[in-house]
């Protein structure tokens, strides 16, 4: 079961830039080495949480694509043991 308090990367999902995607600073990640393109992570701000796929990282900026559904529904995508706890 997904940890409801887990947050891999703080992202305001309404903060969309010219790419059309939400973004955040890589150095804000709980474990920056775990944030890599293609990986699914837990993102959000405040009480809002979502599973998102890391689209790209450029100059310390991470773009993500949030998935529909709850973290619990999408927790099967969090495949790495240290990320799924």
Secondary structure, 3 states (H helix, E strand, C coil): CCCCCCCCEECCCCCECCCCCEEEEHHHCCCHHHCCCCCEEEEEECCEEEEEEEEEEECCEEEEEECCCCHHHHHHHCCCCCCCC
